[in-house]
């Protein structure tokens, strides 16, 4: 009986260890320079000349971490 329990424990351990090696077959192919994610709400804001001017003024003052 003890040998059966040890053997079942060894099988369970091996099963758990091999289960951790599983790798999802999902592959996402990315192409350089092509964003395929959801729409970016900040993209329109970045093209706004007023926003660009604000960024230039902030950069001229000196960029800080805060």
Secondary structure, 3 states (H helix, E strand, C coil): CHHHHHHHHHHHHHHHHHHCCCCCCCCCCCCCCCCCCCCCHHHHHHHCHHHHHHHHHHHHHCCCCC
